[in-house]
Amino acid sequence: MGVYSSDPDLDVYDVTGNGTEVDVATNLLNGDIRLSILWTREILLSAGSADSAGQAVDARRRAGEQSRGITINQSSR
């Protein structure tokens, strides 16, 4: 099992249709946040009906909250 937990609510793909996707994941051991653009070096997001740019921002915000919870728990040990 990996130490990174991807955001299950994030479903964002490149608007060009080439299969590129965004992944936001939190390291469950130390709270580090990984933002990945899978299958390429860049991704073009659309503000269309699914608002993928907004979804990516929301996923990053959720990862930040999860990261803070992990690091607070570690410091209280």
Secondary structure per residue as TSV (DSSP state, phi and psi in degrees):
chain	resnum	aa	ss	phi	psi
A	1	M	-	360.0	135.1
A	2	G	-	-77.1	162.0
A	3	V	S	-88.7	-10.0
A	4	Y	E	-94.6	136.4
A	5	S	E	-114.3	114.1
A	6	S	E	-76.3	151.9
A	7	D	-	-71.2	116.3
A	8	P	T	-71.0	-18.7
A	9	D	T	-87.8	-8.2
A	10	L	-	-87.0	122.5
A	11	D	-	-139.0	74.1
A	12	V	-	-120.0	127.0
A	13	Y	B	-127.2	156.9
A	14	D	-	-61.5	138.9
A	15	V	T	-71.2	-13.8
A	16	T	T	-79.8	-9.2
A	17	G	S	80.2	18.6
A	18	N	S	-90.3	6.4
A	19	G	-	89.8	-1.1
A	20	T	-	-66.1	138.8
A	21	E	E	-138.3	161.4
A	22	V	E	-101.7	143.0
A	23	D	E	-134.1	129.9
A	24	V	E	-118.1	123.4
A	25	A	E	-136.9	148.9
A	26	T	E	-110.6	133.9
A	27	N	E	-74.7	117.1
A	28	L	T	-74.9	-10.5
A	29	L	T	-90.7	-39.3
A	30	N	T	-127.1	-2.9
A	31	G	-	85.5	0.0
A	32	D	-	-60.2	146.6
A	33	I	E	-111.7	130.6
A	34	R	E	-110.6	122.3
A	35	L	E	-107.2	115.7
A	36	S	E	-118.2	141.0
A	37	I	E	-110.8	108.2
A	38	L	E	-85.9	136.4
A	39	W	T	81.8	1.7
A	40	T	S	-164.7	-178.1
A	41	R	S	-97.5	-13.0
A	42	E	-	-146.7	164.4
A	43	I	-	-143.1	140.5
A	44	L	-	-104.7	119.2
A	45	L	-	-103.2	152.3
A	46	S	-	-116.4	150.3
A	47	A	-	-96.9	31.3
A	48	G	S	-69.5	-156.9
A	49	S	T	-60.9	-33.0
A	50	A	T	-87.0	-12.4
A	51	D	-	49.9	60.1
A	52	S	H	-62.8	-32.2
A	53	A	H	-63.7	-42.0
A	54	G	H	-66.3	-37.6
A	55	Q	H	-62.5	-40.9
A	56	A	H	-64.4	-40.9
A	57	V	H	-65.2	-43.8
A	58	D	H	-62.8	-40.7
A	59	A	H	-63.7	-40.6
A	60	R	H	-64.3	-38.4
A	61	R	H	-65.1	-43.5
A	62	R	H	-63.1	-39.6
A	63	A	H	-63.4	-38.9
A	64	G	H	-62.3	-41.6
A	65	E	H	-65.1	-43.0
A	66	Q	H	-64.5	-40.8
A	67	S	H	-62.3	-44.6
A	68	R	H	-59.9	-40.7
A	69	G	H	-63.2	-39.5
A	70	I	H	-67.7	-45.5
A	71	T	H	-70.4	-32.9
A	72	I	H	-66.2	-43.2
A	73	N	H	-62.6	-38.2
A	74	Q	H	-67.2	-39.6
A	75	S	H	-74.4	-19.9
A	76	S	T	-87.8	-1.8
A	77	R	-	-79.2	360.0
